[in-house]
């Protein structure tokens, strides 16, 4: 009798945690980008995901090293075929079957990777691409979906992560439709999604709305009410997300798919590189969004309808292109070294106990040393050396409105030198700068300005794809050079 009671109590406890786990992880995932000079080794991040009960991950490619690191974890994974593959996938009849075999089939063994989605392209109709992917996106998407079916992977479905550029810039959500120039292609995609039961995926960024339009009311980006609500008939929108989401609902309805499920492929707030990209703003937005999505309250046009969403992003990427803006390298919940930027309750909005985000345990740092300016030498060539360092590393925290913008000229140079030094794996020759640099073991970080300490590069196993390489365009290099020159004038 006593043994039976003890067993029953244990059973109740187990059921409680299982149910809580299902509630707390049912709708929220993270994007995981690897566009870094020495990315955090995947095993460290997978362990961090498991410790935080994050069970949904969206990737931007299908890197073997990253995907295989999630084998046996149960984490739901979205792999991706990048935009530069679309033409080949659309025109070569063998490309899609070969891609599926290499990037899906080989991982779907018993105890393997739980691949759920294949993203075909990423925001391929973005206006800045000037239509170069419009005519190849759907054929590539269709070929991948057919290849998945032919390979016997009916549980894995193809989707396309779009962005708001596919919709008209209507004044009200209820008036929004898909842009006429994209309608033929979008209708083709919608018909396939409807036949496979896959959702429509869209990336939404209230921060970008503020960045592109200074008149955009900042409080409308958040979720605690706005002094500038949008009145759409009897509906009052008090935040940008609900208005944007319902704009897509209206566009889908106008296209004949009023009940198609929606996945938010990317949403988040950066912490550096712009006056509005701050830790307080990012913490506020992401925490309020987590609360909003996990309550299951939905939006005015889809009340009480839960939806899936992927926060952008898990970790900073220090060689990501900054052509859209210097904030592009700072979207992470974690710094590039896996350190948590700010507290987040990942269980907010659910019945589960409060869980605070925890970072990577024991990051694989290089030696505890930094490269700084020696102020006691001839500084004649300082400006050109700082420009050289920044053009080959990451100096976005030095930009106006960023976390290191308050530094003086000497510390500006030290930040640039150290960034290059760490990017070069702390090679002693990388701290020369014509005699201007010197190595120190004292951390030069100040206040909000965090001098980086590099991570040990991990050699991928045989067969893994090569990492991204730093490839700055001429125009970007000139932009950085001019920016640095302004700092010292």
C-alpha positions as CSV (number, residue, x, y, z in Angstrom):
1,X,0.0,0.0,0.0
2,X,2.8,2.4,1.0
3,X,4.8,1.4,-2.1
4,X,1.8,2.0,-4.3
5,X,1.2,5.4,-2.9
6,X,4.8,6.4,-3.4
7,X,4.8,5.1,-7.0
8,X,1.6,7.0,-7.7
9,X,3.0,10.3,-6.3
10,X,6.1,9.9,-8.4
11,X,3.9,9.3,-11.4
12,X,2.0,12.5,-10.7
13,X,5.2,14.5,-10.5
14,X,6.5,13.0,-13.8
15,X,3.2,13.8,-15.5
16,X,3.3,17.3,-14.1
17,X,6.7,18.1,-15.6
18,X,5.9,16.4,-18.9
19,X,2.7,18.5,-19.2
20,X,4.5,21.7,-18.2
21,X,7.2,20.9,-20.7
22,X,4.7,20.6,-23.4
23,X,3.0,23.8,-22.5
24,X,6.1,25.8,-22.2
25,X,7.7,24.7,-25.5
26,X,4.7,24.4,-27.7
27,X,5.0,27.5,-29.8
28,X,8.4,29.2,-29.4
29,X,11.7,28.5,-31.1
30,X,14.9,30.3,-32.1
31,X,16.8,31.1,-35.2
32,X,20.4,29.9,-35.2
33,X,22.8,31.7,-37.5
34,X,26.5,30.7,-37.9
35,X,27.8,33.7,-39.8
36,X,30.7,34.3,-37.4
37,X,34.5,34.2,-37.7
38,X,34.8,31.4,-35.1
39,X,31.3,30.2,-34.4
40,X,30.4,28.8,-31.1
41,X,30.9,25.0,-31.4
42,X,27.5,23.5,-32.0
43,X,27.7,21.1,-29.1
44,X,27.9,23.9,-26.6
45,X,24.8,25.6,-28.1
46,X,22.8,22.3,-28.3
47,X,23.5,21.7,-24.6
48,X,22.4,25.3,-23.9
49,X,19.1,24.7,-25.9
50,X,18.4,21.6,-23.9
51,X,19.1,23.3,-20.5
52,X,16.6,26.0,-21.5
53,X,14.0,23.6,-22.8
54,X,14.1,25.2,-26.3
55,X,12.9,22.5,-28.7
56,X,12.5,24.3,-32.0
57,X,15.4,25.6,-34.1
58,X,15.4,27.3,-37.5
59,X,18.7,27.2,-39.5
60,X,19.7,29.2,-42.6
61,X,21.4,26.3,-44.3
62,X,22.0,22.7,-43.7
63,X,25.5,22.7,-42.3
64,X,26.4,19.1,-41.6
65,X,28.3,19.9,-38.3
66,X,25.3,21.9,-37.0
67,X,22.5,19.6,-38.1
68,X,24.2,16.4,-36.9
69,X,24.9,18.0,-33.4
70,X,21.1,17.8,-32.8
71,X,20.9,14.1,-33.4
72,X,19.1,12.3,-30.6
73,X,17.9,15.5,-28.9
74,X,14.3,15.6,-30.2
75,X,14.8,19.2,-31.1
76,X,12.6,20.1,-34.1
77,X,14.8,21.5,-36.8
78,X,14.2,23.6,-39.9
79,X,17.0,23.2,-42.4
80,X,17.3,25.6,-45.4
81,X,18.4,25.8,-49.0
82,X,19.8,29.4,-49.3
83,X,18.8,31.8,-52.0
84,X,22.0,31.2,-54.0
85,X,20.7,27.6,-54.6
86,X,17.3,28.6,-55.9
87,X,18.3,28.7,-59.6
88,X,20.0,25.3,-59.6
89,X,17.1,23.8,-57.6
90,X,14.6,25.2,-60.1
91,X,16.4,24.3,-63.3
92,X,18.4,21.1,-62.7
93,X,16.1,18.0,-62.3
94,X,18.7,16.2,-60.1
95,X,19.4,19.1,-57.8
96,X,16.4,18.8,-55.5
97,X,16.6,15.0,-55.0
98,X,20.4,15.3,-54.4
99,X,19.9,18.1,-51.9
100,X,17.2,16.2,-50.0
101,X,19.3,13.1,-49.9
102,X,22.3,14.9,-48.6
103,X,20.6,17.3,-46.2
104,X,17.5,15.5,-45.0
105,X,17.6,11.7,-45.7
106,X,21.0,11.1,-44.1
107,X,19.8,12.6,-40.8
108,X,16.4,10.7,-40.6
109,X,17.6,7.5,-39.0
110,X,16.3,6.1,-35.7
111,X,17.7,8.4,-33.1
112,X,18.7,10.9,-35.7
113,X,17.7,14.5,-36.3
114,X,14.0,15.6,-36.0
115,X,13.9,17.6,-39.2
116,X,10.4,19.1,-39.5
117,X,10.7,21.8,-42.2
118,X,12.8,22.7,-45.2
119,X,13.0,26.4,-45.9
120,X,13.4,27.1,-49.6
121,X,15.2,30.4,-49.8
122,X,14.9,33.2,-47.3
123,X,12.9,36.4,-48.0
124,X,13.4,35.8,-51.8
125,X,11.0,38.6,-52.8
126,X,12.7,41.2,-50.7
127,X,12.6,44.5,-52.6
128,X,16.4,45.0,-52.3
129,X,16.9,41.8,-54.4
130,X,15.2,43.6,-57.3
131,X,13.3,40.5,-58.4
132,X,16.2,38.2,-59.2
133,X,14.6,35.3,-57.3
134,X,11.0,35.8,-58.2
135,X,10.9,33.4,-61.1
136,X,13.0,30.6,-59.6
137,X,11.6,30.5,-56.0
138,X,8.4,28.6,-56.8
139,X,10.0,26.0,-59.1
140,X,12.7,25.4,-56.5
141,X,10.1,25.1,-53.8
142,X,8.0,22.7,-55.8
143,X,11.0,20.6,-56.7
144,X,12.1,20.3,-53.0
145,X,8.6,19.4,-51.9
146,X,8.3,16.7,-54.6
147,X,11.8,15.4,-53.7
148,X,10.7,15.1,-50.1
149,X,7.6,13.1,-51.1
150,X,9.6,10.8,-53.5
151,X,12.2,10.1,-50.7
152,X,9.4,9.0,-48.4
153,X,9.6,12.0,-46.1
154,X,5.9,13.0,-45.9
155,X,6.4,14.2,-42.4
156,X,8.9,16.9,-43.6
157,X,7.4,19.7,-45.6
158,X,8.8,22.6,-47.6
159,X,8.0,26.2,-46.8
160,X,9.3,29.6,-47.9
161,X,10.1,32.3,-45.3
162,X,8.7,35.5,-46.8
163,X,8.9,39.0,-45.4
164,X,6.4,41.9,-45.4
165,X,7.6,43.1,-48.8
166,X,5.2,40.7,-50.4
167,X,2.2,42.7,-49.1
168,X,0.8,46.0,-50.2
169,X,1.6,49.0,-48.0
170,X,-2.1,49.5,-47.1
171,X,-3.1,52.0,-44.4
172,X,-5.1,49.4,-42.5
173,X,-4.6,45.7,-41.9
174,X,-8.1,44.8,-43.4
175,X,-7.1,46.5,-46.7
176,X,-3.9,44.6,-47.2
177,X,-3.4,42.2,-50.1
178,X,-0.4,40.5,-51.7
179,X,1.4,42.8,-54.2
180,X,0.1,42.4,-57.7
181,X,3.6,41.8,-59.1
182,X,4.0,38.8,-56.9
183,X,0.5,37.4,-56.9
184,X,1.0,34.7,-59.6
185,X,4.0,33.2,-57.7
186,X,2.4,33.6,-54.3
187,X,-0.8,31.8,-55.4
188,X,1.3,28.9,-56.7
189,X,3.0,28.7,-53.4
190,X,-0.3,28.9,-51.5
191,X,-1.8,26.1,-53.4
192,X,1.1,23.8,-52.6
193,X,1.1,24.8,-48.9
194,X,-2.6,24.1,-48.8
195,X,-2.2,20.7,-50.3
196,X,0.6,19.6,-47.9
197,X,-0.9,21.3,-44.8
198,X,2.2,23.5,-44.3
199,X,1.9,27.0,-42.9
200,X,2.7,30.3,-44.5
201,X,5.9,31.7,-43.1
202,X,6.6,35.4,-42.7
203,X,9.4,37.4,-40.9
204,X,8.1,40.5,-39.0
205,X,10.4,43.2,-37.5
206,X,8.9,46.2,-35.7
207,X,12.4,47.3,-35.1
208,X,13.0,47.7,-38.8
209,X,9.9,49.8,-39.1
210,X,11.3,52.2,-36.5
211,X,14.8,52.1,-38.1
212,X,13.5,52.9,-41.5
213,X,10.9,55.5,-40.4
214,X,11.9,57.9,-37.5
215,X,8.2,58.9,-37.3
216,X,7.1,55.4,-36.4
217,X,6.0,55.6,-32.8
218,X,8.3,53.6,-30.6
219,X,5.7,52.5,-28.2
220,X,3.7,50.9,-31.0
221,X,6.5,48.4,-31.4
222,X,5.9,47.0,-27.9
223,X,3.0,45.2,-26.3
224,X,1.9,47.3,-23.3
225,X,-0.3,49.8,-25.1
226,X,0.4,52.7,-27.5
227,X,-0.4,56.4,-27.5
228,X,-0.9,56.0,-31.3
229,X,-3.2,53.0,-31.9
230,X,-4.5,52.0,-35.3
231,X,-8.3,52.0,-35.7
232,X,-9.5,49.5,-38.3
233,X,-13.3,49.6,-38.1
234,X,-14.3,48.3,-34.7
235,X,-10.8,46.8,-34.1
236,X,-8.1,48.8,-32.3
237,X,-4.5,47.8,-32.8
238,X,-2.2,48.8,-30.0
239,X,1.0,47.1,-31.2
240,X,2.8,46.7,-34.5
241,X,2.9,42.9,-34.4
242,X,-0.9,42.3,-34.2
243,X,-1.4,44.8,-37.0
244,X,1.2,43.2,-39.2
245,X,0.0,39.6,-38.4
246,X,-3.6,40.6,-39.2
247,X,-2.4,42.3,-42.4
248,X,-1.2,38.9,-43.5
249,X,-4.4,37.2,-42.4
250,X,-6.3,39.7,-44.6
251,X,-4.0,39.1,-47.6
252,X,-4.4,35.3,-47.2
253,X,-8.2,35.8,-47.0
254,X,-8.2,37.9,-50.1
255,X,-6.3,35.2,-51.9
256,X,-8.8,32.6,-50.9
257,X,-7.0,31.0,-47.9
258,X,-8.6,32.5,-44.8
259,X,-7.7,29.7,-42.5
260,X,-4.1,28.9,-43.6
261,X,-1.8,28.6,-40.5
262,X,1.0,31.1,-40.1
263,X,4.5,30.7,-38.7
264,X,6.5,33.7,-37.7
265,X,9.9,32.7,-39.1
266,X,11.8,35.6,-37.6
267,X,11.1,38.3,-35.0
268,X,13.3,40.0,-32.5
269,X,15.1,43.2,-31.5
270,X,18.9,43.9,-31.7
271,X,21.1,45.2,-28.9
272,X,23.7,47.3,-30.7
273,X,24.5,49.3,-33.8
274,X,21.7,51.8,-33.6
275,X,20.3,54.3,-31.1
276,X,17.2,52.2,-30.7
277,X,19.1,48.9,-30.6
278,X,19.7,48.7,-26.9
279,X,19.6,46.0,-24.3
280,X,16.6,47.6,-22.4
281,X,14.6,47.8,-25.6
282,X,15.5,44.3,-26.7
283,X,14.7,42.8,-23.3
284,X,11.3,44.6,-23.3
285,X,10.4,43.6,-26.8
286,X,11.4,40.0,-26.5
287,X,9.9,39.4,-23.1
288,X,6.6,41.0,-24.1
289,X,6.6,39.0,-27.3
290,X,7.2,35.7,-25.4
291,X,4.3,36.6,-23.1
292,X,2.1,37.5,-26.1
293,X,2.8,34.4,-28.2
294,X,2.6,31.9,-25.3
295,X,-0.6,33.1,-23.8
296,X,-2.4,31.7,-26.9
297,X,-4.6,34.8,-27.1
298,X,-3.9,35.3,-30.8
299,X,-4.7,38.5,-32.6
300,X,-7.9,40.4,-33.3
301,X,-8.6,38.6,-36.5
302,X,-7.5,35.2,-35.1
303,X,-8.4,35.3,-31.4
304,X,-7.4,32.4,-29.1
305,X,-5.5,30.9,-32.0
306,X,-1.9,29.9,-31.0
307,X,0.9,30.2,-33.6
308,X,4.4,29.2,-33.9
309,X,7.2,31.7,-33.8
310,X,11.0,31.7,-34.0
311,X,12.9,34.5,-32.1
312,X,15.7,36.1,-34.1
313,X,18.1,35.2,-32.9
314,X,19.9,32.7,-30.7
315,X,23.4,34.2,-30.9
316,X,25.2,37.2,-32.4
317,X,27.0,36.8,-35.8
318,X,30.1,38.9,-36.1
319,X,30.7,38.7,-39.8
320,X,27.1,39.1,-41.0
321,X,26.7,41.7,-43.7
322,X,26.0,45.2,-42.3
323,X,24.7,46.7,-45.5
324,X,21.1,46.8,-44.0
325,X,22.6,48.5,-40.9
326,X,25.3,47.8,-38.3
327,X,22.7,46.3,-35.9
328,X,22.6,43.2,-38.1
329,X,25.4,41.6,-36.1
330,X,23.6,42.1,-32.8
331,X,20.3,40.3,-32.8
332,X,21.2,37.5,-30.5
333,X,19.8,36.6,-27.1
334,X,23.4,35.7,-26.5
335,X,26.6,37.4,-27.3
336,X,28.8,35.6,-29.8
337,X,30.5,33.8,-26.9
338,X,27.3,32.4,-25.5
339,X,26.9,34.9,-22.6
340,X,23.3,36.0,-21.9
341,X,22.7,39.6,-22.7
342,X,19.7,40.2,-20.4
343,X,17.2,38.1,-18.3
344,X,14.3,36.5,-20.1
345,X,11.6,34.3,-18.6
346,X,11.1,31.6,-21.3
347,X,8.0,30.2,-19.7
348,X,6.1,33.5,-19.4
349,X,2.5,33.2,-20.6
350,X,2.3,29.4,-19.8
351,X,1.4,27.4,-16.7
352,X,5.0,26.2,-16.3
353,X,7.3,27.6,-13.5
354,X,9.3,30.6,-14.4
355,X,12.5,29.7,-16.2
356,X,15.3,32.3,-16.7
357,X,17.4,32.0,-19.8
358,X,20.9,30.6,-19.1
359,X,23.9,30.9,-21.4
360,X,26.6,28.6,-22.6
361,X,28.6,26.9,-19.9
362,X,32.3,27.2,-20.0
363,X,32.7,28.9,-23.5
364,X,35.9,27.8,-25.2
365,X,37.8,31.1,-25.0
366,X,41.2,31.7,-26.4
367,X,43.9,32.9,-24.0
368,X,42.9,35.8,-21.7
369,X,44.7,38.5,-23.6
370,X,43.8,41.6,-25.6
371,X,45.4,44.0,-28.1
372,X,45.3,47.7,-27.2
373,X,46.9,50.9,-28.4
374,X,50.2,51.9,-26.9
375,X,49.7,55.7,-26.4
376,X,53.3,56.3,-25.8
377,X,54.4,55.9,-29.4
378,X,54.2,58.0,-32.5
379,X,50.5,58.1,-33.6
380,X,51.1,59.4,-37.1
381,X,49.7,56.3,-38.8
382,X,46.9,55.6,-36.3
383,X,43.9,56.5,-38.4
384,X,44.9,54.2,-41.3
385,X,45.7,51.3,-38.9
386,X,42.4,51.7,-37.2
387,X,40.6,51.7,-40.6
388,X,42.5,48.6,-41.6
389,X,41.6,46.7,-38.4
390,X,37.9,47.6,-38.7
391,X,37.7,46.7,-42.3
392,X,38.7,43.1,-41.4
393,X,36.9,42.6,-38.2
394,X,33.8,44.0,-36.4
395,X,33.7,47.6,-35.1
396,X,30.0,48.1,-35.2
397,X,29.9,48.7,-31.4
398,X,31.8,52.0,-32.1
399,X,29.1,53.4,-34.4
400,X,27.0,56.4,-33.2
401,X,24.3,55.2,-30.7
402,X,26.1,51.9,-30.1
403,X,27.5,50.4,-26.9
404,X,31.1,51.8,-27.3
405,X,30.3,55.1,-28.9
406,X,31.3,57.0,-25.8
407,X,35.0,55.9,-26.0
408,X,37.7,58.4,-26.6
409,X,40.2,58.2,-29.5
410,X,42.7,56.1,-27.7
411,X,40.1,53.5,-26.6
412,X,38.5,53.6,-30.0
413,X,41.8,52.5,-31.5
414,X,42.2,49.8,-28.8
415,X,38.7,48.4,-29.6
416,X,39.6,48.2,-33.3
417,X,43.0,46.6,-32.7
418,X,41.6,44.1,-30.3
419,X,38.7,43.1,-32.6
420,X,41.2,42.4,-35.4
421,X,43.6,40.6,-33.0
422,X,40.8,38.2,-31.9
423,X,39.6,37.7,-35.4
424,X,43.2,36.6,-36.2
425,X,43.1,34.0,-33.5
426,X,45.4,36.1,-31.3
427,X,48.3,35.8,-33.7
428,X,51.0,38.0,-32.1
429,X,51.8,39.6,-35.5
430,X,48.1,40.8,-35.6
431,X,48.8,43.2,-32.7
432,X,51.7,45.0,-34.4
433,X,50.0,47.8,-36.4
434,X,53.3,49.4,-37.3
435,X,54.4,49.4,-33.7
436,X,51.1,51.0,-32.3
437,X,49.7,47.9,-30.6
438,X,50.6,46.0,-27.5
439,X,49.2,42.8,-25.9
440,X,47.8,43.0,-22.4
441,X,46.1,40.6,-20.0
442,X,43.9,43.3,-18.5
443,X,40.4,43.4,-19.8
444,X,39.9,46.9,-21.3
445,X,36.1,46.7,-21.3
446,X,34.3,49.8,-19.9
447,X,30.7,50.2,-18.9
448,X,28.5,49.0,-21.7
449,X,31.4,48.6,-24.0
450,X,32.5,44.9,-24.0
451,X,35.9,44.2,-25.6
452,X,35.7,40.7,-27.1
453,X,37.7,37.7,-26.3
454,X,37.8,35.2,-29.2
455,X,36.7,31.6,-29.2
456,X,38.9,28.7,-30.1
457,X,38.2,27.7,-33.7
458,X,36.7,24.2,-34.0
459,X,37.8,22.1,-37.0
460,X,34.6,20.5,-38.5
461,X,34.7,16.8,-39.0
462,X,35.4,15.3,-42.4
463,X,32.5,16.0,-44.8
464,X,31.3,19.1,-43.0
465,X,30.8,22.1,-45.1
466,X,33.2,25.0,-45.0
467,X,32.4,28.0,-42.8
468,X,31.6,31.4,-44.0
469,X,34.5,33.6,-44.8
470,X,34.9,37.3,-44.2
471,X,34.1,38.9,-47.5
472,X,33.6,42.7,-47.2
473,X,32.6,44.5,-50.3
474,X,34.5,47.5,-51.6
475,X,31.7,49.8,-50.8
476,X,31.4,48.5,-47.2
477,X,35.2,48.9,-46.7
478,X,35.0,52.5,-47.9
479,X,32.0,53.1,-45.6
480,X,33.9,51.8,-42.6
481,X,37.0,53.8,-43.5
482,X,35.1,57.0,-43.8
483,X,33.3,56.3,-40.5
484,X,36.6,55.7,-38.7
485,X,38.1,58.8,-40.2
486,X,35.1,60.8,-38.8
487,X,35.8,59.4,-35.3
488,X,39.2,60.9,-35.2
489,X,38.4,64.3,-36.7
